[in-house]
Amino acid sequence: MAISKSRLRIKRGIRKKISGSAVRPRISVFKSNTRIYAQIIDDEQGHTLVSASSAELGAKKNTNIEVAKEVGKKLAEKAAANGISEVVFDRNGYIYHGKVKALADGAREGGLKF
């Protein structure tokens, strides 16, 4: 996977400040050209607790803002089933607008607090 140097620099700066714990895990977002993925991660244990993606929603290959919002809601639904209500948001070096913002808004609507 080719990651741009500027996004990698931003990503490392974010990860210096943000870390997930068992009490307050981290939501990590990844966008590909065709899909959007989100995971809730406990960094202390190194485990992914919950994940959701546009692929499991049966969405077409080209993900749009509405699909990203649905992924956020699905992630929040799965998190609530696992007893997770508070998280920290890791935008993973992406600008907080468009699909990333829609995913965060969907997660908030689903009941996650961050």
N, C-alpha and C positions, 0 to 999 in steps of 0.2 A: 504494500500500500504506500503510495507516494503522498506524503503530507507536506504541505508548504512550510518553509522555515518560519515564516511569520506566525502561522497558526500554531506551530509547535512551541514557539517561544511564549505565546500567549497562554497556551495550554499548561505549560510548566509553571508559569506565574500563578495561574489559578489554583493548580494543585498544591502549591506551597502553602496556600492559605486555607484550602478546603480539604477536609478529611471526614469520612463517614465513620460512625461508631455504631455499636449495637443499639444505643439509645436513639441516635439521630443519624441514620445512614445517608448515603449520598446518591442522588439521581445523576447518572451519567448519560448524556445524549450523544448519539452518533448518526450522522447523515451520510448516506451514500448518494449516488446519482439517482437512484430509483427508489430507495427505501429510507425509513427513519426508524431508529431503534432507541430504546431507553432501558436502563437497568437501575435497580436499587441495590447498592453495594455496601457491605460492611467492610471497611478497609482494615480494621483491626484484625479480623479473622481472615480476610482475603476471600470472602465468599459473595457471590451474587445471590441476593435474597429473592428478588422478583425481577422479571423482565417482560417487555412487551415490544411488539414491532408491527409495522404496517403489513408485513408478510403474513402474520398470523390472523390479521383481520380480514384477509382475503381481498385486500385492496389491489387495484391494478398496479403495474410497475411504477408509474409516475405518481409519486406521493405529493399531495397538495396540502394546503393549510388545514382543510377540514379533516383529512385523514390524520394529520399530526395531532390535532385536538382529540380525536377518538383514541389514538394511541395513549395520550396522556390520561384520559378517563379510564381506559382499560388498565393502565399501570396503577392508578389510584385504587381501582376496584380490587386488584390482586393484592395490593399493599394492605388494604383494610382487612382482607381475609387473613393476612399473616400478622395482623396486629400492629402495623406500622402506620403512624399518623403524622409524625414530624420528620422531615428530611432536610438536607441541604442540596441546593441545585448546582450542578456542575455543567456549564454550557459547553465544556470541552473545547474551548478555543473558538467556537462559532459566535458570530455576532448575535445578540439577543434581539432578534426580530424575525418576522415570518414564521417559518415552521418551528423553530426552537421556542419562540414566544407562544405559539399556539399550543405546543406540547405542554409547556409550563402552565398555561391557562387551563387546559383540560385537566391536568393533574390537580390543580387547585379546586376546580369545580367538582372533581371526584372526591374531595375531602382531605387531600394532603396539605399540610401547613409548611410553608417555607418562605 
